[in-house]
């Protein structure tokens, strides 16, 4: 369920971001310039490490998802405590506990996770690749996007916000922005939406914070999401959040 970046509902890295994360309360200057090539090259290194985490990172995942009524009150609550276990070639979701409106449905969730894992194994590599939403900063993805450096943090000039927009939107591209550390060449946080949403999803936004440290670079520490979807007149507004901790990187 490591959201950044896979299409919602696809595998253990089913992820997940609303445009623009405010990282500090201080005011910031605004501008629009092409990011320096040297910075983009270093961000590509971070993106490559993050990509490797899909199959090499094990971690604890604690999340919740609420369905909301028209007044913003929760009509249904789901809570998941799980681990993602990676072995260097694949990753799988291990359900520890799953609750729906307080009712323990862990066994049902474990069966669904097992079935999803078996279905994923049966897919071709091409089918699996189509489920991924790579970071825009990844070297192989950069030509698909337009990038602009749009803000500098007045409290720390080494932090800038880079906006990204796909030149040709697909189900494997996203649109939004990321705050990056120009000294380290790493992503601090990101806000984005899917360029094209999956079937029955009207819209879905995510925010992601990269607050965990791993040998492969900064990793996701917190995810929040909001969206709406459904069939015909039955539409649900949902919000969710998750923390990701206890990273372990396999060789």
C-alpha positions as CSV (number, residue, x, y, z in Angstrom):
1,X,0.0,0.0,0.0
2,X,2.8,2.3,-0.4
3,X,1.0,4.8,-2.4
4,X,3.5,6.9,-4.3
5,X,3.3,5.6,-6.7
6,X,0.8,3.0,-7.9
7,X,-2.7,3.3,-9.3
8,X,-5.3,3.1,-6.5
9,X,-6.3,-0.4,-5.8
10,X,-3.4,-2.2,-7.5
11,X,-1.2,-4.4,-5.3
12,X,0.8,-3.8,-2.2
13,X,2.0,-0.4,-3.5
14,X,-1.5,0.8,-4.3
15,X,-0.8,4.7,-3.6
16,X,-1.7,7.5,-3.8
17,X,-2.2,13.5,-3.8
18,X,-4.0,17.0,-3.8
19,X,-2.1,19.8,-5.5
20,X,0.5,21.4,-3.3
21,X,1.6,20.6,0.2
22,X,2.3,23.6,2.5
23,X,5.3,22.5,4.4
24,X,5.8,25.5,6.7
25,X,3.6,28.3,7.9
26,X,6.2,31.0,6.8
27,X,5.4,33.0,3.7
28,X,7.3,32.0,0.5
29,X,8.3,33.8,-2.6
30,X,6.6,32.8,-5.9
31,X,8.1,32.5,-9.3
32,X,8.2,30.1,-12.3
33,X,11.5,28.9,-13.7
34,X,12.9,25.7,-15.2
35,X,14.5,23.7,-12.4
36,X,18.3,23.5,-12.7
37,X,19.4,20.4,-14.7
38,X,21.8,19.4,-11.9
39,X,19.0,19.4,-9.4
40,X,16.8,17.3,-11.6
41,X,19.6,14.8,-12.1
42,X,19.9,14.4,-8.3
43,X,16.2,14.1,-7.9
44,X,16.3,11.3,-10.5
45,X,18.7,9.4,-8.2
46,X,16.2,9.8,-5.3
47,X,13.4,8.6,-7.6
48,X,15.5,5.6,-8.7
49,X,16.0,4.6,-5.1
50,X,12.3,5.0,-4.4
51,X,11.4,2.9,-7.4
52,X,13.6,0.1,-6.0
53,X,11.6,0.2,-2.7
54,X,8.7,-1.4,-4.5
55,X,10.4,-4.8,-4.3
56,X,13.1,-4.1,-1.6
57,X,11.3,-2.2,1.2
58,X,9.4,-3.9,4.0
59,X,7.5,-1.6,6.4
60,X,4.6,-1.2,8.8
61,X,1.4,0.4,7.5
62,X,-1.3,1.8,9.8
63,X,-4.2,3.5,8.0
64,X,-7.8,4.5,8.2
65,X,-10.5,5.3,5.5
66,X,-13.8,7.0,6.2
67,X,-16.8,7.4,4.0
68,X,-18.5,10.8,4.5
69,X,-22.0,12.1,4.2
70,X,-23.0,15.4,2.7
71,X,-22.2,17.2,6.0
72,X,-18.8,15.6,6.2
73,X,-19.7,13.2,9.0
74,X,-18.3,9.6,8.8
75,X,-20.9,7.0,7.8
76,X,-18.4,4.2,7.7
77,X,-14.9,3.7,9.2
78,X,-12.2,1.2,8.1
79,X,-9.0,0.7,10.0
80,X,-6.0,-1.4,8.7
81,X,-2.9,-2.5,10.6
82,X,-0.5,-4.3,8.2
83,X,3.0,-4.9,7.0
84,X,4.3,-5.0,3.5
85,X,6.9,-7.7,3.2
86,X,9.4,-7.5,0.3
87,X,12.0,-10.1,-0.8
88,X,13.9,-8.3,-3.5
89,X,11.7,-9.4,-6.4
90,X,8.2,-8.7,-5.1
91,X,6.2,-7.3,-2.2
92,X,3.1,-8.6,-0.5
93,X,0.6,-7.2,2.1
94,X,0.4,-9.0,5.4
95,X,-2.8,-8.1,7.3
96,X,-2.4,-7.8,11.0
97,X,-5.8,-6.5,11.9
98,X,-8.6,-5.0,9.8
99,X,-11.8,-3.4,11.3
100,X,-15.0,-2.1,9.6
101,X,-17.1,0.0,11.8
102,X,-15.5,-1.6,14.8
103,X,-16.1,-5.2,13.6
104,X,-13.0,-7.4,13.2
105,X,-12.9,-8.6,9.6
106,X,-9.2,-9.5,9.6
107,X,-9.8,-13.0,8.1
108,X,-11.7,-11.6,5.2
109,X,-9.0,-9.0,4.6
110,X,-6.3,-11.6,4.7
111,X,-8.2,-13.7,2.1
112,X,-8.6,-10.6,-0.2
113,X,-4.9,-9.8,0.2
114,X,-3.9,-13.4,-0.6
115,X,-6.2,-13.4,-3.7
116,X,-4.8,-10.1,-4.8
117,X,-1.3,-11.3,-4.4
118,X,-2.0,-14.5,-6.5
119,X,-3.7,-12.4,-9.2
120,X,-0.7,-10.1,-9.3
121,X,1.7,-13.1,-9.7
122,X,-0.4,-14.4,-12.6
123,X,0.1,-11.1,-14.5
124,X,2.7,-10.5,-17.1
125,X,5.5,-8.0,-16.5
126,X,3.9,-5.7,-19.0
127,X,0.6,-5.8,-17.1
128,X,2.4,-5.1,-13.8
129,X,4.2,-2.2,-15.3
130,X,0.9,-0.6,-16.5
131,X,-0.2,-0.6,-12.8
132,X,2.7,1.5,-11.7
133,X,2.7,5.3,-11.5
134,X,6.4,6.2,-11.5
135,X,7.8,9.4,-9.9
136,X,7.9,12.2,-12.5
137,X,11.5,12.8,-11.5
138,X,12.6,9.4,-12.6
139,X,15.0,9.6,-15.6
140,X,12.7,7.5,-17.8
141,X,9.7,9.7,-17.0
142,X,11.1,13.2,-17.2
143,X,10.5,13.6,-20.9
144,X,6.8,13.0,-20.3
145,X,6.4,16.1,-18.1
146,X,6.8,19.8,-18.0
147,X,8.5,21.0,-14.8
148,X,8.5,24.5,-13.3
149,X,10.2,25.8,-10.1
150,X,7.4,27.9,-8.7
151,X,8.2,28.7,-5.1
152,X,11.1,29.2,-2.6
153,X,10.7,28.8,1.1
154,X,11.6,32.2,2.6
155,X,12.5,30.5,5.9
156,X,14.9,28.1,4.1
157,X,16.1,29.0,0.5
158,X,17.3,25.5,0.0
159,X,13.7,24.3,-0.2
160,X,11.9,24.9,-3.4
161,X,8.6,23.7,-4.9
162,X,8.6,22.1,-8.3
163,X,5.3,21.7,-10.2
164,X,4.9,18.9,-12.7
165,X,2.3,18.5,-15.5
166,X,2.2,15.6,-17.9
167,X,2.5,16.5,-21.6
168,X,0.0,13.8,-22.5
169,X,-2.1,12.6,-19.5
170,X,-2.5,8.9,-19.0
171,X,-3.4,6.5,-16.2
172,X,0.3,6.3,-15.4
173,X,0.9,10.0,-14.9
174,X,0.1,12.4,-12.1
175,X,-0.2,16.2,-11.8
176,X,0.9,18.3,-8.9
177,X,4.0,19.6,-7.1
178,X,6.7,18.6,-4.7
179,X,8.8,20.4,-2.2
180,X,12.4,19.4,-2.6
181,X,15.7,19.9,-0.7
182,X,18.1,21.4,-3.2
183,X,21.1,20.5,-1.0
184,X,20.3,16.9,-0.6
185,X,18.6,16.5,-4.0
186,X,15.6,14.7,-2.4
187,X,11.8,15.1,-2.2
188,X,10.5,16.4,1.1
189,X,6.8,16.2,0.4
190,X,4.4,16.0,-2.6
191,X,0.8,16.8,-3.5
192,X,-0.8,15.4,-6.6
193,X,-3.8,14.0,-8.4
194,X,-4.2,11.2,-10.9
195,X,-4.1,12.5,-14.5
196,X,-6.8,9.9,-15.4
197,X,-8.7,8.2,-12.6
198,X,-9.6,4.5,-12.5
199,X,-13.1,3.3,-13.4
200,X,-15.7,4.4,-10.9
201,X,-13.4,7.0,-9.3
202,X,-14.5,10.6,-10.1
203,X,-11.4,12.2,-8.5
204,X,-8.7,11.4,-6.0
205,X,-6.1,13.6,-4.4
206,X,-3.1,12.6,-2.3
207,X,-0.5,14.3,0.0
208,X,2.7,12.4,0.8
209,X,5.5,13.2,3.3
210,X,9.0,11.7,2.9
211,X,10.1,11.7,6.6
212,X,11.6,8.2,6.9
213,X,15.3,7.6,6.3
214,X,16.5,4.4,4.5
215,X,19.6,3.2,2.7
216,X,17.7,3.9,-0.5
217,X,17.0,7.5,0.4
218,X,14.0,9.3,2.0
219,X,10.9,7.2,2.2
220,X,7.2,7.8,2.8
221,X,6.2,8.5,6.4
222,X,2.7,9.8,6.0
223,X,-0.1,9.7,3.4
224,X,-3.4,11.4,3.3
225,X,-6.0,11.0,0.5
226,X,-9.4,12.3,-0.4
227,X,-11.7,11.4,-3.3
228,X,-15.1,10.6,-4.6
229,X,-16.4,7.7,-6.6
230,X,-19.2,5.3,-7.2
231,X,-21.7,4.0,-9.8
232,X,-24.6,6.0,-11.2
233,X,-26.3,7.9,-8.3
234,X,-24.4,6.1,-5.6
235,X,-21.4,8.3,-5.0
236,X,-19.2,8.2,-2.0
237,X,-16.9,10.9,-0.6
238,X,-14.0,9.4,1.3
239,X,-11.0,10.5,3.2
240,X,-8.0,8.5,4.5
241,X,-4.7,8.7,6.2
242,X,-1.8,6.4,7.0
243,X,1.5,6.3,8.7
244,X,4.4,4.2,7.3
245,X,7.2,3.2,9.7
246,X,9.8,0.5,10.5
247,X,11.4,0.3,7.1
248,X,13.7,-2.6,6.4
249,X,15.5,-2.8,3.1
250,X,16.5,-6.2,1.8
251,X,19.6,-6.8,-0.3
